[in-house]
């Protein structure tokens, strides 16, 4: 008697939750936590902090209302990441003549901080057995111009020592952002170096091309027509160039972070029109930037961090190590409040966490540890900014009348 085998029952694959307009509305709404926490001026908290916390609340750690692995969500976040780094690059004061005399002292301090970071970062990687010493070295040596410069402006800090600190932060920010793609994945560093070189070469070509358009008056004529006819041509062209450079970076196995920051430096060196700055602020800080930070917060699994106390300790050590490295510059005559202020981190740890989450190069909970270390430096820099204001703030002008 023969038997016929029953056909195997195939289970339908579980549908991945895709981003809908309702979820997009939720992302935009919860991102308002950023301005709410940044509203009290005396706290000196960056708007990024609230947006990260909002993403944590609705992502993997919290309610699970959004899926950070969704391709659409990830792609929109990548666009926001490139735009955020572009805006950060435009904030580097490469055209500020007052900062040029201080570049020598600032570069020397940044180099000394990098040497100290090499020792401290290697020790941390050895103690925690992560094998990520190059990454930790870059993190400990980095500074965030996007955080430090607004604090300096808002507190009206001035003087030669403030200028040297500003130069130090700018040099460290540029160097560490360039080095990060190489440090995250050392075995593939040659491939990343080739991709970074391609992005750098394209950025140089863009610099000379945009400078010629500026000096020939072409850019000014396009600006006049665009403003009169409401074409927004400058924004359209800049976004097209940014996305093209980002495409070259992705093809070269380099993060869009480097493409955005490099193009931002190019625009800062040529001179960013005020109208374009306002338009970019609306696109970046109004929508794409918050989407990226909410996505990053949603991708972090703080439950894994809570389940691995070693990663909590790693985050504390990274934050304390950064403060130690930059605070040691007090021995070279840098005032302690300014030294701690220069330790403020944002872009590099966020980029490292984002790249690590996308490529699975980090250990479970390690991305959250990087963010924890950055938050420690942000809190210390807020306190240091208040201390620096007592010694280096210029008096506010008297009101008219």
Secondary structure, 3 states (H helix, E strand, C coil): CCCCCCCCCCCCCCCCCCCCHHHHHHHHHHCCHHHHHHCCHHHCCCHHHHHHHHHHHHCCCCCCCCCCCCHHHHHHHHHHHHHHHHHHHHCCCCCCHHHHCCHHHHHHHHHHHHHHHHHHHHHHHHHHCCCCHHHHHHHHHCCCHHHHHHHHHHCCECCHHHHHHHHHHHHHHHHHHHHHHHHHCHHHHHHHHHHHHHHHHHHHHHHHHHHHHHHCCHHHHHHHHHHHHCCCHHHHHHHHHHHHHHHHHHHCCCCHHHHHHHHHHHHHHHCCCHHHHHHHHHHHHHHHHHHHHHHHHHHCCHHHHHHCHHHHHHHHHHHHHHHHHHHHHHHHCCCHHHHHHCCCCCHHHHHHHHHHHHHCCCCCCHHHHHHHHHHHHHHHHHHHHHHHHHHHECCCCCCCC
